[in-house]
Amino acid sequence: MSKLIIFGIMLVLITFISWRTLFNIKSHGFYRYFAWLGMAWLFASNSKYWFVNPFEWNQLISWVLLIYSAYLVIAGILLIKFIGKPNSSRKEENLFGFEKTTKLIDSGVFKYTRHPLYGSLIFLTWAILLKNPTLLLTVFAVSSTILLYITSLFDEKECIIYFGDQYKEYMKHTKMFIPFIF
């Protein structure tokens, strides 16, 4: 029962946050919404296992992924704020305020990955799964990962529209999620 309550609360919050993009299938936010729902179900399902058997292999890997995920999101948001220069003059209604960057960021974590924030969500997804991995929850983790990949593809289309050739050039020498690999 607690799993359903946790998921229900998260569903309401995620829907409230994402309402502007729920009916826009061409927006990256549409796919991100469903990825977040998968992550919410993973969290609701595994929340009771967060600190159980802290030295098992899956828990140790989970904590490494959680720390890396936190690093990516903190470093990414700081760079967005101070280098990306978000500005409300960008009229894309499907973007959150901090996403309305006016300068392409190609330093810090953005030098090595084009999508550190989505990468952090992917690492977070797998970290949550590893708290208590099951076959069914693995399906949710894979689905959320695929949806975050699709989210990134749509985000890149939006970035190409705004930044043009500068973003296309950036794509040629920067990996999507994992530095030097993918």
Residue pairs with C-beta under 8 A, 6 or more apart in sequence:
2 47
2 48
3 44
3 45
3 47
4 44
6 43
6 44
6 47
7 40
7 41
7 44
10 40
10 43
10 44
11 37
11 40
14 33
14 36
14 37
14 40
15 22
15 33
18 29
18 32
18 33
18 36
20 29
20 93
20 94
21 27
21 28
21 29
21 30
21 32
21 33
21 94
22 30
22 33
23 30
24 30
24 94
26 154
27 94
27 154
27 158
28 94
28 151
28 152
28 154
28 155
28 158
29 94
29 95
29 151
30 154
31 147
31 148
31 150
31 151
31 154
32 118
32 147
32 148
32 151
34 147
35 121
35 125
35 143
35 144
35 145
35 147
35 148
35 151
36 121
36 144
38 125
38 140
38 141
38 143
38 144
38 147
39 121
39 124
39 125
39 128
39 144
41 140
42 125
42 128
42 129
42 137
42 140
42 141
42 144
43 128
45 132
45 137
45 140
46 128
46 129
46 131
46 132
46 137
49 131
49 132
50 131
52 59
52 131
52 132
53 59
58 130
58 131
58 132
58 133
59 130
59 131
61 127
61 130
62 127
62 128
62 130
62 131
63 127
65 123
65 124
65 126
65 127
65 130
66 123
66 124
66 127
68 120
68 123
69 120
69 121
69 123
69 124
69 127
70 120
71 120
72 109
72 113
72 116
72 117
72 119
72 120
72 123
73 116
73 117
73 120
75 108
75 109
75 116
76 109
76 110
76 116
76 117
76 120
77 98
77 117
79 105
79 107
79 108
79 109
79 110
80 86
80 98
80 99
80 101
80 105
81 98
83 103
83 105
83 107
83 108
84 101
84 102
84 103
84 104
84 105
85 101
85 102
85 103
86 97
86 98
86 99
86 100
86 101
86 102
87 100
87 101
87 102
88 97
88 100
89 100
89 102
90 100
90 102
90 162
92 100
92 158
92 162
95 158
104 159
104 163
104 166
104 167
104 170
106 170
106 174
109 116
110 116
110 174
111 174
112 174
112 175
112 179
112 180
113 119
113 174
113 175
113 176
113 177
113 178
113 179
114 152
114 156
114 170
114 171
114 174
114 175
114 176
115 152
115 155
115 176
115 177
118 148
118 151
118 152
118 155
118 177
119 176
119 177
119 178
121 144
121 148
122 144
122 145
122 148
122 177
125 141
125 144
125 145
125 148
126 141
126 145
128 141
129 137
129 138
129 140
129 141
149 176
152 176
152 177
156 167
156 171
159 167
160 167
160 168
163 170
175 181
175 182
176 182
